Structures are given as C-alpha cells and as structure tokens.
Amino acid sequence: MKKVILFLVVVGVIAACAVWYLRRPNSSAMAFRTVTIERGDLLATISATGTVEPEEAIDVGAQVTGKIKTIGKAKDGNEIDYGSMVDEGMVLAQIDDSLYAAELASAEAGLQQAKAEELKSRADLEQLQAKLYQAQRDWDRAQKLGPSEALAQSSYDSYKSAYEVAKANITVGQANITQAQASIASAQASLDKAKRNLGYCTIVSPVKGIIIDRRVNMGQTVVSSMSTSSLFLIAKDLTKMQIWVAVNEADIGYIYAGQPVSFTVTAFPGRVFKGQVSKIRLNATMTQNVVNYVVEINTDNSDGKLLPYLTADIRFELNRRDNVLQVPSAALRWFPATEQVSPEFRDSEIMKNAVDSPGSTRPQGSRDSRASQTRKPSPEVNAQNQGVLWVQSGDFVKPLPVQVGAADGIMTEISGPEVQEGLAVITGEQTSQDDDGNSATTSPFTPQFRRR
C-alpha cells in the first residue's frame, strides 16, 4: 500500500510540474519596432540607368583606300590626338596620294585625247563638205547633159552615185563629231572623279570641335569598302550633353517631353545634376521579352564635368509633395497575427480581408493582401488607394486606416482623420530575449509558433 501511495504521489508531482511548465508565462516577451509619422517633402520618381552622350558627334571617315602618310597638327601645334581642339577645315590626316595622282594625270591625258578626236572629226567633216560640193557640181552638169552622145550612161550614173555618197558622208562626219563630244564629257567626268579621289586623300575636319576618339595611326592602311572607314570622332559642343536612357514599357507612360530629371554619376559622388526629357524614340527594342524605349535627356555641361560615355543613374521626377505626412513603406507592409489584435478589432472588416480562407488566420509577420504590397512610385494620389497602419494599444495592437498617396520607394505619403505627426506606428516585431537569453529580432515574414 505504501508503494502504491508513493507511486501516486510521484505521478501527481510530475503532472503538476508538467502543467506548471506548459502554463508558465512565455519568457520571451514580444515587443514591437515602431517609427513615428513625420512631416516632410516627398518626391515620387522612376529610376533608370543611362549613358552620357555628346549632343552632336560627327564620325569622320575615309572615302578612299590607302596608307596614312601623316597625322595633322592641332591648334596647339601637337599631333592631333584625344582631346585635341580642331577648327573647321583643319587637316586631320593625309593618305598617300601617289596612286590617285597618277589616276588624275591619266584622266587629264584622256580628256586631251578626246578633245583631239573632236578636232579631227570636225576637220574630216569639212573635207566631206568639200567633196559633197564637188560631187553636187558634177551631178548638176550631168543632169543638164543627160545621157547622150556627149555623156555616156555609165558616167551619168557615176556622178549621181558620187553625189549620194558625199551627201551620206556628211551625216557620218556629224555623227563622229557627236561621238567625240561624248568622249570629251566622259573624259571630263573621269577627270573630276580623279580630282575628287585625290582630294579625299586629305582628311579635314567638317566642324569645329574636340577629338573624342582617334582610331588610326601613321602608317596604318585604311580600306574603304561598302561602309566608310572611321578615323576620328569629333564632338561639336561638349557644353551640351545628352543622356540616353532605356525605359521599361511599364514606366514609359509616365515619361513626357520637358519632364524634369535629376541624375548622378559615379565620377562625382554626392553631386546631383539636373536635366529634362528631350524626346522619346519610337523604335523600341525587346530584350528577354521586355520592351524598352530610349529616352533622350538634355543637360547643361558648361563646367565640363560630364565626360562622354559616363554611366548615369537617372531619376525621373513624377510628383513632388511638399510638407506632407509620411511613414516608411515597411509600416504599410506589416500585418499582425490575430491574437495580437485587440479583441474588439478581431472581427473587423480589416481582419476578415486578411484571412485567406474561412477559419484560417495569418501567422505573425504575414502581410495584408490589399495594403502591404510593395508600392510603385505613383505620380498622383488615388482616393481609392487605402492602407492600414498599426499602433500599439496596451498589450495589443489596433488598426489605423489611412489613405495612401505618392511614394518614392522608401517613404509613402499618408493622410486620414486620425493621422497625426509624431504618432508611433509599428513596422515589425522583436523579442526582448531568445531561449538563450540573448536579444533577437523577428523578421516580419518568418512564421512564429506558439506553445500549446
């Protein structure tokens, strides 16, 4: 009997300890990370990446084939190179012109020969005209005598035939002159072509500007084929630059000509440059099934800080909101578990919309399907765009409905009758200590399991 009583006492003690352990308060008290509603300026933007380009660049090429004989001199007297200043008409390079000079001499000789042929044809025509005159006089006398005892029939026929041949020879002589004139025109065209090719051996600058790329060296042979060989790239004016930006089709509807733009370049960290949209090119490109449009942005570069082909981080200004109430966008993405909400709000419309299916509740850190979606920067405030913030109420939290306005990706504009500057709103959860007694922070997207 004593053993039975002892056994029952031990079982009761164990059961009491188990009940106490299961019902003991959780040692890791739940706390919330909060931020206060602040008042300030907010700028809604769309971000993109582009390349700084000269506003007007001229690619100077070679139209003839040959070896580079010399490189021209810049305004400072040195050989033309990267960054050299050049004037319009200044010699940039000289191609070996010996072959083209010989072709020019041959074309000049051909022209002289064609002119000589014309002179010869005119002289021949004069001789033919003289023969025609003699044949016509003989034929006139033969006609007066007629076939008789004084003029045999054969002689009569000979005079007539000589006259007809002489008359036909005049036409041939005139045709020879026309042919000679055509030969002169052809020879003149060949001469003009030879002169032009000889002139192409001297590469001159078409504009006043600065050399931003030199692609040829002395002694190098350039070959002119279907596409013109590029020798120099000249920027006409580097005080005005352009930025070419590829904008996604989802954002292109927010872009318009004259839109203000701010951008930064890695070469000058901390400095913000200004510009405005010039135009949107309509020849869209597709990359990995994504359609992009190239947007041109004009910017002033009077100080010469911007260099060609720098990478620029662009921010298209969609909407500027001054002196508005705003919170971090993370506050609109956080949603509590049902047991964390004050009892009077657990059956509210907000909680019902947060339930995926009847009888299920969201775990701690889950997000509201309506208000917690990552917001894309919006150029305008939509009266139907509602969100929910959560504020602490004792040991629980309660909802604070707000109207969501413009966003810049970090901060979001909010408004509402209960929204006040300085009000603390919840952005996440954190435990004061973990099972080992160390402080820990809970991710709002990690499910939390409570003891049963």
RODO-2510 file (C-alpha; in nm, 4 decimals, decimal comma):
residues 452
     n   res          X          Y          Z
     1     m     0,0000     0,0000     0,0000
     2     k     0,2850     0,2370     0,0797
     3     k     0,4361     0,1712    -0,2608
     4     v     0,1062     0,2495    -0,4321
     5     i     0,0667     0,5724    -0,2364
     6     l     0,4262     0,6703    -0,3119
     7     f     0,3733     0,5953    -0,6818
     8     l     0,0574     0,8097    -0,6921
     9     v     0,2354     1,0977    -0,5167
    10     v     0,5212     1,0854    -0,7663
    11     v     0,2797     1,0765    -1,0613
    12     g     0,0887     1,3723    -0,9171
    13     v     0,4058     1,5748    -0,8679
    14     i     0,5160     1,5034    -1,2234
    15     a     0,1740     1,6007    -1,3583
    16     a     0,1731     1,9225    -1,1564
    17     c     0,5178     2,0124    -1,2858
    18     a     0,4086     1,9443    -1,6407
    19     v     0,1000     2,1647    -1,6046
    20     w     0,3076     2,4409    -1,4492
    21     y     0,5640     2,4207    -1,7258
    22     l     0,3043     2,4347    -2,0002
    23     r     0,1143     2,7198    -1,8388
    24     r     0,4101     2,9266    -1,7309
    25     p     0,4359     3,2710    -1,8998
    26     n     0,6497     3,2957    -2,2105
    27     s     0,9973     3,4117    -2,1111
    28     s     1,0467     3,5869    -2,4436
    29     a     0,8209     3,8867    -2,4192
    30     m     0,7089     4,0224    -2,7562
    31     a     0,7918     4,3845    -2,8382
    32     f     0,7301     4,5943    -3,1485
    33     r     0,9591     4,8069    -3,3583
    34     t     0,7993     5,1440    -3,4174
    35     v     0,8588     5,4632    -3,6096
    36     t     0,6875     5,7983    -3,5829
    37     i     0,4862     5,9697    -3,8518
    38     e     0,6932     6,2596    -3,9822
    39     r     0,6209     6,5654    -4,1911
    40     g     0,8451     6,6497    -4,4812
    41     d     0,8905     6,6700    -4,8571
    42     l     0,8481     6,3643    -5,0770
    43     l     0,9492     6,3177    -5,4365
    44     a     0,7987     6,0323    -5,6379
    45     t     1,0434     5,9175    -5,9050
    46     i     1,1187     5,6416    -6,1539
    47     s     1,4765     5,5169    -6,1573
    48     a     1,6712     5,4084    -6,4634
    49     t     2,0269     5,3858    -6,5912
    50     g     2,1629     5,5648    -6,8969
    51     t     2,4793     5,6741    -7,0755
    52     v     2,6113     6,0277    -7,1200
    53     e     2,6498     6,1074    -7,4895
    54     p     2,7656     6,4168    -7,6824
    55     e     2,4674     6,6104    -7,8122
    56     e     2,6198     6,6195    -8,1611
    57     a     2,9056     6,3922    -8,2667
    58     i     3,0499     6,3623    -8,6185
    59     d     3,2198     6,0444    -8,7334
    60     v     3,4935     6,1410    -8,9818
    61     g     3,5823     5,8593    -9,2200
    62     a     3,7930     5,7832    -9,5257
    63     q     3,6333     5,7538    -9,8693
    64     v     3,9439     5,6164   -10,0401
    65     t     4,1808     5,3298    -9,9677
    66     g     4,5410     5,3948    -9,8808
    67     k     4,8097     5,4230    -9,6171
    68     i     4,8073     5,7046    -9,3634
    69     k     5,1029     5,9207    -9,4576
    70     t     5,0815     6,1933    -9,1931
    71     i     4,8649     6,2994    -8,8992
    72     g     4,7589     6,6634    -8,8854
    73     k     4,8533     6,9214    -8,6255
    74     a     4,6110     7,0520    -8,3649
    75     k     4,5659     7,4160    -8,2632
    76     d     4,8383     7,3784    -8,0015
    77     g     5,0880     7,2569    -8,2632
    78     n     5,0966     6,8976    -8,1424
    79     e     4,9834     6,5947    -8,3374
    80     i     4,6064     6,5518    -8,3338
    81     d     4,5085     6,3113    -8,0592
    82     y     4,2376     6,2505    -7,7980
    83     g     4,1103     6,5805    -7,6617
    84     s     4,2658     6,7958    -7,9364
    85     m     4,0742     7,1085    -8,0350
    86     v     4,0221     7,1421    -8,4106
    87     d     3,8689     7,4051    -8,6389
    88     e     3,6506     7,3538    -8,9426
    89     g     3,8655     7,2709    -9,2479
    90     m     4,1717     7,1757    -9,0421
    91     v     4,3726     6,8827    -9,1847
    92     l     4,3329     6,5762    -8,9650
    93     a     4,5295     6,3203    -9,1676
    94     q     4,6876     6,2691    -9,5099
    95     i     4,6522     5,9455    -9,7088
    96     d     4,9274     5,8506    -9,9556
    97     d     4,8049     6,0062   -10,2820
    98     s     5,0630     5,8771   -10,5327
    99     l     4,8190     5,6294   -10,6886
   100     y     4,5411     5,8854   -10,7111
   101     a     4,7764     6,1489   -10,8544
   102     a     4,8664     5,9051   -11,1333
   103     e     4,4980     5,8401   -11,1985
   104     l     4,4446     6,2162   -11,2211
   105     a     4,7263     6,2514   -11,4767
   106     s     4,5796     5,9652   -11,6802
   107     a     4,2360     6,1271   -11,6701
   108     e     4,3796     6,4598   -11,7886
   109     a     4,5528     6,2832   -12,0809
   110     g     4,2304     6,1078   -12,1702
   111     l     4,0490     6,4398   -12,1773
   112     q     4,3091     6,5905   -12,4102
   113     q     4,2856     6,2895   -12,6384
   114     a     3,9073     6,3198   -12,6527
   115     k     3,9371     6,6875   -12,7433
   116     a     4,1852     6,5997   -13,0193
   117     e     3,9418     6,3444   -13,1566
   118     e     3,6783     6,6133   -13,1736
   119     l     3,9077     6,8448   -13,3682
   120     k     3,9911     6,5646   -13,6096
   121     s     3,6213     6,4866   -13,6575
   122     r     3,5482     6,8500   -13,7369
   123     a     3,8312     6,8603   -13,9919
   124     d     3,7031     6,5420   -14,1518
   125     l     3,3575     6,6957   -14,1725
   126     e     3,4972     6,9966   -14,3578
   127     q     3,6689     6,7668   -14,6096
   128     l     3,3460     6,5763   -14,6590
   129     q     3,1606     6,9002   -14,7154
   130     a     3,4146     6,9955   -14,9866
   131     k     3,3719     6,6591   -15,1559
   132     l     2,9972     6,6998   -15,1391
   133     y     3,0259     7,0368   -15,3118
   134     q     3,2363     6,8873   -15,5925
   135     a     3,0013     6,5915   -15,6315
   136     q     2,6984     6,8185   -15,6426
   137     r     2,8542     7,0375   -15,9192
   138     d     2,9370     6,7273   -16,1262
   139     w     2,5904     6,5918   -16,0780
   140     d     2,4321     6,9237   -16,1807
   141     r     2,6309     6,9244   -16,5081
   142     a     2,5409     6,5643   -16,5717
   143     q     2,1753     6,6439   -16,5302
   144     k     2,1984     6,9238   -16,7884
   145     l     2,3646     6,6998   -17,0463
   146     g     2,1686     6,3888   -16,9631
   147     p     2,2514     6,0507   -17,1153
   148     s     2,3567     6,1360   -17,4730
   149     e     2,6395     6,1129   -17,7204
   150     a     2,8242     6,3762   -17,5088
   151     l     2,7781     6,1851   -17,1753
   152     a     2,7657     5,8137   -17,1543
   153     q     2,5065     5,6451   -16,9364
   154     s     2,7718     5,4962   -16,7123
   155     s     2,9249     5,8378   -16,6467
   156     y     2,5842     5,9770   -16,5716
   157     d     2,5235     5,7067   -16,3133
   158     s     2,8699     5,7560   -16,1585
   159     y     2,8072     6,1265   -16,0992
   160     k     2,4764     6,0532   -15,9396
   161     s     2,6237     5,7843   -15,7135
   162     a     2,9177     6,0073   -15,6097
   163     y     2,6766     6,2803   -15,5112
   164     e     2,4637     6,0475   -15,2968
   165     v     2,7744     5,9044   -15,1223
   166     a     2,9145     6,2504   -15,0480
   167     k     2,5822     6,3566   -14,9001
   168     a     2,5726     6,0479   -14,6764
   169     n     2,9306     6,1072   -14,5649
   170     i     2,8237     6,4444   -14,4196
   171     t     2,5901     6,2636   -14,1810
   172     v     2,8705     6,0268   -14,0815
   173     g     3,1014     6,3201   -14,0173
   174     q     2,8453     6,4905   -13,7974
   175     a     2,7962     6,1640   -13,6022
   176     n     3,1728     6,1423   -13,5496
   177     i     3,1708     6,4901   -13,4004
   178     t     2,8859     6,3964   -13,1642
   179     q     3,0755     6,0842   -13,0591
   180     a     3,3878     6,2890   -12,9945
   181     q     3,1909     6,5324   -12,7793
   182     a     3,0526     6,2406   -12,5749
   183     s     3,4069     6,1124   -12,5286
   184     i     3,5076     6,4560   -12,4008
   185     a     3,2221     6,4519   -12,1472
   186     s     3,3224     6,1038   -12,0288
   187     a     3,6860     6,2048   -12,0007
   188     q     3,5846     6,5173   -11,8084
   189     a     3,3818     6,3060   -11,5634
   190     s     3,6792     6,0735   -11,5139
   191     l     3,8970     6,3759   -11,4528
   192     d     3,6539     6,5162   -11,1953
   193     k     3,6386     6,1779   -11,0207
   194     a     4,0174     6,1545   -11,0135
   195     k     4,0411     6,5062   -10,8694
   196     r     3,7810     6,4216   -10,6046
   197     n     3,9571     6,0990   -10,5079
   198     l     4,2826     6,2901   -10,4838
   199     g     4,1089     6,5434   -10,2627
   200     y     3,9727     6,2637   -10,0400
   201     c     4,3317     6,1765    -9,9560
   202     t     4,3339     6,4837    -9,7351
   203     i     4,1056     6,4253    -9,4322
   204     v     3,9748     6,7574    -9,3000
   205     s     3,7522     6,8419    -9,0055
   206     p     3,3955     6,9246    -9,1123
   207     v     3,3200     7,1190    -8,7917
   208     k     3,4847     7,2988    -8,5044
   209     g     3,5051     7,0747    -8,2006
   210     i     3,7114     6,8355    -7,9917
   211     i     3,8510     6,4938    -8,0806
   212     i     3,6961     6,2342    -7,8510
   213     d     3,8204     5,9290    -8,0402
   214     r     4,1159     5,8682    -8,2715
   215     r     4,1057     5,5333    -8,4492
   216     v     4,4040     5,5496    -8,6858
   217     n     4,7828     5,5808    -8,6621
   218     m     5,0548     5,6844    -8,9047
   219     g     5,1430     5,4033    -9,1441
   220     q     4,8115     5,2268    -9,0987
   221     t     4,6241     5,1277    -9,4145
   222     v     4,2584     5,2220    -9,4305
   223     v     4,0241     5,0287    -9,6565
   224     s     3,7123     5,1934    -9,7930
   225     s     3,4515     4,9366    -9,8917
   226     m     3,0726     4,9382    -9,8641
   227     s     3,0970     5,1155    -9,5255
   228     t     3,3173     5,4187    -9,4773
   229     s     3,6212     5,3608    -9,2571
   230     s     3,6020     5,5643    -8,9364
   231     l     3,9146     5,7614    -8,8477
   232     f     3,8121     6,0302    -8,5956
   233     l     3,5079     6,1038    -8,3805
   234     i     3,4543     6,4750    -8,3189
   235     a     3,2177     6,6222    -8,0624
   236     k     3,0890     6,9544    -8,1864
   237     d     2,9993     7,1004    -7,8447
   238     l     3,0635     6,9320    -7,5080
   239     t     2,8939     7,2114    -7,3138
   240     k     2,5636     7,0448    -7,4023
   241     m     2,5290     6,6741    -7,3374
   242     q     2,2612     6,4108    -7,3764
   243     i     2,1774     6,1029    -7,1740
   244     w     2,0299     5,8024    -7,3494
   245     v     1,8142     5,6005    -7,1114
   246     a     1,6346     5,2693    -7,1723
   247     v     1,2937     5,2905    -7,0002
   248     n     1,0738     4,9869    -6,9442
   249     e     0,7373     4,9813    -7,1205
   250     a     0,5632     4,9680    -6,7808
   251     d     0,7066     5,3112    -6,6931
   252     i     0,7137     5,4829    -7,0319
   253     g     0,3595     5,6140    -6,9824
   254     y     0,4862     5,8400    -6,7034
   255     i     0,7575     5,9983    -6,9242
   256     y     0,6900     6,3126    -7,1290
   257     a     0,8908     6,5823    -7,3095
   258     g     1,0067     6,8592    -7,0784
   259     q     0,9866     6,6403    -6,7679
   260     p     1,2466     6,7385    -6,5041
   261     v     1,5165     6,4822    -6,4338
   262     s     1,7923     6,4501    -6,1752
   263     f     2,0865     6,2153    -6,2071
   264     t     2,4199     6,1237    -6,0563
   265     v     2,7411     5,9776    -6,1947
   266     t     2,9954     5,7646    -6,0155
   267     a     3,2767     6,0021    -6,1132
   268     f     3,1286     6,2775    -5,8918
   269     p     2,9618     6,1114    -5,5915
   270     g     2,7304     6,3329    -5,3936
   271     r     2,6671     6,5770    -5,6784
   272     v     2,3225     6,5836    -5,8342
   273     f     2,2921     6,7028    -6,1948
   274     k     1,9733     6,8367    -6,3500
   275     g     1,8203     6,7905    -6,6921
   276     q     1,4950     6,7455    -6,8769
   277     v     1,3468     6,4959    -7,1188
   278     s     1,4009     6,5919    -7,4816
   279     k     1,2120     6,3180    -7,6661
   280     i     1,1118     5,9535    -7,6615
   281     r     1,2363     5,7440    -7,9501
   282     l     0,9656     5,5291    -8,1022
   283     n     1,1931     5,2492    -8,2268
   284     a     1,1513     5,0234    -7,9250
   285     t     1,3808     4,7280    -7,8605
   286     m     1,2971     4,3944    -7,6993
   287     t     1,5384     4,2258    -7,4582
   288     q     1,4326     3,8984    -7,2956
   289     n     1,0685     3,9667    -7,3814
   290     v     1,0866     4,3127    -7,2193
   291     v     1,0155     4,6154    -7,4396
   292     n     1,2329     4,9220    -7,3763
   293     y     1,2165     5,2715    -7,5225
   294     v     1,5168     5,5027    -7,5475
   295     v     1,4560     5,8409    -7,3848
   296     e     1,6840     6,1348    -7,4640
   297     i     1,7626     6,3776    -7,1816
   298     n     1,9309     6,7139    -7,2370
   299     t     2,1579     6,8592    -6,9704
   300     d     2,3921     7,1551    -6,9406
   301     n     2,7655     7,0858    -6,9114
   302     s     2,9079     7,4351    -6,9067
   303     d     3,1588     7,3402    -6,6365
   304     g     3,2806     7,0421    -6,8404
   305     k     3,2420     6,7946    -6,5558
   306     l     3,0398     6,5403    -6,7521
   307     l     3,2534     6,3280    -6,9819
   308     p     3,1197     6,1275    -7,2762
   309     y     3,0000     5,7733    -7,2038
   310     l     2,9760     5,8053    -6,8257
   311     t     2,7066     5,5885    -6,6676
   312     a     2,4278     5,7963    -6,5124
   313     d     2,1710     5,6906    -6,2535
   314     i     1,8527     5,8689    -6,3605
   315     r     1,5523     5,9689    -6,1513
   316     f     1,2527     6,0903    -6,3495
   317     e     1,0517     6,3266    -6,1280
   318     l     0,6875     6,2201    -6,1316
   319     n     0,5331     6,4113    -5,8446
   320     r     0,6695     6,6397    -5,5748
   321     r     0,4758     6,6570    -5,2472
   322     d     0,5837     6,9287    -5,0060
   323     n     0,5171     6,9308    -4,6319
   324     v     0,3142     6,6073    -4,6172
   325     l     0,2841     6,3349    -4,3530
   326     q     0,4833     6,0244    -4,4397
   327     v     0,5953     5,6920    -4,2982
   328     p     0,8386     5,4235    -4,4136
   329     s     0,6742     5,1940    -4,6648
   330     a     0,7587     4,8984    -4,4373
   331     a     0,4899     5,0179    -4,1935
   332     l     0,2247     4,9590    -4,4600
   333     r     0,3569     4,6097    -4,5325
   334     w     0,3393     4,4733    -4,1764
   335     f     0,0318     4,2854    -4,0529
   336     p    -0,0150     4,1287    -3,7062
   337     a    -0,1356     3,7855    -3,6053
   338     t    -0,4970     3,7591    -3,4887
   339     e    -0,4058     3,7084    -3,1209
   340     q    -0,2025     4,0297    -3,1270
   341     v    -0,5015     4,2415    -3,2312
   342     s    -0,7276     4,3995    -2,9712
   343     p    -1,0363     4,1787    -2,9240
   344     e    -1,2764     4,4494    -3,0418
   345     f    -1,0993     4,4623    -3,3831
   346     r    -1,0560     4,0897    -3,4448
   347     d    -1,3898     4,0629    -3,6226
   348     s    -1,3446     4,3875    -3,8170
   349     e    -1,3504     4,4139    -4,1928
   350     i    -0,9744     4,4624    -4,1970
   351     m    -0,9114     4,1269    -4,0295
   352     k    -1,1651     3,9490    -4,2491
   353     n    -0,9881     4,0694    -4,5622
   354     a    -0,6599     3,9421    -4,4176
   355     v    -0,7857     3,5821    -4,3897
   356     d    -0,7021     3,3636    -4,6882
   357     s    -0,9848     3,1136    -4,6221
   358     p    -1,2638     3,0632    -4,3639
   359     g    -1,1268     2,9556    -4,0271
   360     s    -0,7626     3,0375    -4,1090
   361     t    -0,5560     3,3206    -3,9640
   362     r    -0,2333     3,4763    -4,0753
   363     p     0,0802     3,3974    -3,8745
   364     q     0,2834     3,6710    -3,7185
   365     g     0,4695     3,8744    -3,9758
   366     s     0,2319     3,7979    -4,2658
   367     r     0,1252     4,0794    -4,4940
   368     d    -0,2120     4,2277    -4,5805
   369     s    -0,3027     4,1360    -4,9364
   370     r    -0,4524     4,4806    -5,0018
   371     a    -0,2353     4,7313    -4,8233
   372     s     0,1008     4,5608    -4,7836
   373     q     0,2032     4,5201    -5,1444
   374     t     0,5253     4,6893    -5,2420
   375     r     0,4205     5,0249    -5,3769
   376     k     0,5428     5,1509    -5,7071
   377     p     0,6162     5,5255    -5,7122
   378     s     0,2943     5,6922    -5,8225
   379     p     0,2646     6,0325    -5,9909
   380     e    -0,0748     6,1039    -5,8394
   381     v    -0,2828     6,0396    -5,5294
   382     n    -0,5696     5,7975    -5,5749
   383     a    -0,8625     5,8465    -5,3440
   384     q    -0,9402     5,4719    -5,3612
   385     n    -0,5890     5,3690    -5,2561
   386     q    -0,6365     5,2743    -4,8920
   387     g    -0,3849     5,1271    -4,6490
   388     v    -0,3607     5,0225    -4,2847
   389     l    -0,1099     5,1189    -4,0176
   390     w    -0,0951     4,9521    -3,6758
   391     v    -0,0468     5,1284    -3,3454
   392     q     0,0091     4,9756    -3,0015
   393     s    -0,2873     4,9668    -2,7612
   394     g    -0,1766     4,8194    -2,4272
   395     d    -0,0643     4,4603    -2,4810
   396     f    -0,2348     4,4524    -2,8215
   397     v    -0,2320     4,6459    -3,1490
   398     k    -0,5154     4,8194    -3,3269
   399     p    -0,5571     4,9255    -3,6921
   400     l    -0,5290     5,2804    -3,8199
   401     p    -0,6878     5,3147    -4,1678
   402     v    -0,5085     5,5694    -4,3854
   403     q    -0,5219     5,6998    -4,7396
   404     v    -0,2005     5,6200    -4,9247
   405     g    -0,0552     5,8809    -5,1583
   406     a     0,2655     5,9190    -5,3540
   407     a     0,5684     5,7028    -5,2729
   408     d     0,9376     5,7223    -5,3539
   409     g     1,0221     5,3596    -5,2819
   410     i     1,1265     5,4267    -4,9197
   411     m     0,8706     5,6675    -4,7768
   412     t     0,4983     5,6833    -4,8502
   413     e     0,2614     5,9746    -4,8122
   414     i    -0,0368     5,9099    -4,5840
   415     s    -0,3391     6,1056    -4,4718
   416     g    -0,6522     6,0461    -4,2688
   417     p    -0,8617     6,1912    -3,9869
   418     e    -0,6655     6,0070    -3,7159
   419     v    -0,3214     6,0581    -3,8664
   420     q    -0,1081     6,2920    -3,6572
   421     e     0,2534     6,3945    -3,6746
   422     g     0,4644     6,2152    -3,4137
   423     l     0,2258     5,9181    -3,3804
   424     a     0,4183     5,5902    -3,3342
   425     v     0,3268     5,3145    -3,5805
   426     i     0,4547     4,9574    -3,5910
   427     t     0,6971     4,8364    -3,8583
   428     g     0,7831     4,4910    -3,7192
   429     e     0,8298     4,2685    -3,4155
   430     q     1,1201     4,1927    -3,1902
   431     t     1,1634     3,9745    -2,8817
   432     s     1,3371     4,1080    -2,5772
   433     q     1,5360     3,7831    -2,5454
   434     d     1,5518     3,4428    -2,7041
   435     d     1,5672     3,0989    -2,5435
   436     d     1,9336     3,1540    -2,4558
   437     g     1,8651     3,4906    -2,3016
   438     n     2,0020     3,6890    -2,5958
   439     s     1,8096     3,9694    -2,7618
   440     a     1,6708     3,8800    -3,1006
   441     t     1,4667     4,0396    -3,3768
   442     t     1,1894     3,8607    -3,5618
   443     s     1,1550     3,9038    -3,9360
   444     p     0,8014     4,0094    -4,0305
   445     f     0,7995     3,7355    -4,2963
   446     t     0,9017     3,4443    -4,0634
   447     p     0,6089     3,2440    -3,9128
   448     q     0,6101     3,2228    -3,5314
   449     f     0,4811     2,9136    -3,3449
   450     r     0,3244     2,9484    -3,0028
   451     r     0,3287     2,6823    -2,7264
   452     r     0,0200     2,4738    -2,6830
***
